[in-house]
């Protein structure tokens, strides 16, 4: 009976240590990965995941349309670059049009 109690106590200690390590690991991962903001942010982070793109391209290539896949990849790459630059430009314009922080109010 004493052996069973010792084993249960050891199991409880190990489970507590696992929970502590799990929490520490989650905290470290949160530092490395920026948190998505809402459902749109979650979809955006999933779309940026390289394994998702590799899986999609692999599936398309298995459909025996390699030339079309490569053409599509080049088109997507160009479109992403263009959209990125447009977003940067819009952010720059919005920043330039924003009132200065702690601005003065008129008379």
C-alpha positions in Angstrom: 0.0 0.0 0.0 2.9 2.3 0.8 4.4 1.7 -2.7 1.1 2.8 -4.4 1.0 6.0 -2.4 4.6 6.8 -3.3 3.9 6.2 -7.0 0.8 8.4 -6.9 2.8 11.2 -5.1 5.5 10.9 -7.7 2.9 11.1 -10.5 1.4 14.2 -9.0 4.8 15.9 -8.8 5.6 15.0 -12.4 2.3 16.3 -13.6 2.8 19.5 -11.8 6.3 19.9 -13.3 4.9 19.1 -16.8 2.2 21.9 -16.3 4.9 24.3 -15.2 7.1 23.5 -18.2 4.1 23.7 -20.5 3.3 27.2 -19.2 6.9 28.3 -19.6 7.0 27.0 -23.2 3.8 28.8 -24.0 5.2 32.0 -22.6 8.4 31.6 -24.7 6.4 30.9 -27.8 4.2 34.0 -27.2 7.4 36.2 -27.2 8.5 34.8 -30.5 5.2 34.9 -32.3 3.2 38.2 -32.6 -0.4 37.7 -31.5 -3.1 38.1 -34.2 -5.7 40.8 -33.8 -9.1 39.3 -34.1 -10.3 36.8 -36.8 -8.7 38.8 -39.6 -5.4 38.7 -37.9 -5.7 34.9 -37.4 -6.5 34.4 -41.1 -3.6 36.7 -42.1 -1.1 34.8 -39.9 -2.4 31.5 -41.3 -1.9 32.8 -44.9 1.6 33.8 -44.1 2.6 30.3 -42.8 5.2 28.9 -45.2 4.0 25.3 -44.7 0.5 26.2 -45.8 2.0 27.7 -49.0 4.2 24.7 -49.6 1.3 22.3 -49.1 -0.8 24.3 -51.5 1.9 24.4 -54.2 2.6 20.7 -53.8 -1.1 19.9 -54.2 -1.3 22.0 -57.3 1.8 20.4 -58.8 0.3 16.9 -58.2 -2.5 17.9 -60.5 0.0 17.8 -63.4 -0.2 21.5 -64.1 3.4 22.5 -63.2 3.7 25.3 -65.7 0.5 26.9 -64.6 1.6 26.6 -60.9 4.9 28.3 -61.6 3.2 31.1 -63.5 0.7 31.5 -60.7 3.5 31.6 -58.1 5.3 34.4 -60.0 2.0 36.3 -60.3 1.2 35.9 -56.6 4.7 37.0 -55.6 4.4 40.1 -57.8 0.9 40.9 -56.4 2.0 40.5 -52.8 5.0 42.8 -53.4 2.6 45.4 -55.0 0.1 45.2 -52.2 2.8 45.4 -49.6 4.1 48.6 -51.1 0.6 50.1 -51.5 -0.1 49.3 -47.8 3.2 51.0 -46.8 2.2 54.1 -48.9 -1.2 54.2 -47.3 0.3 54.0 -43.8 2.7 56.8 -44.7 -0.1 59.0 -46.0 -2.2 58.3 -42.9 0.7 59.1 -40.6 1.4 62.4 -42.5 -2.3 63.4 -42.3 -2.7 62.5 -38.6 -2.8 65.4 -36.1 0.4 65.8 -34.0 0.3 64.0 -30.7 -0.8 66.4 -27.9 -1.8 68.9 -30.5 -3.0 72.3 -29.5 -6.7 73.3 -29.8 -7.8 76.4 -31.5 -9.2 79.5 -29.7 
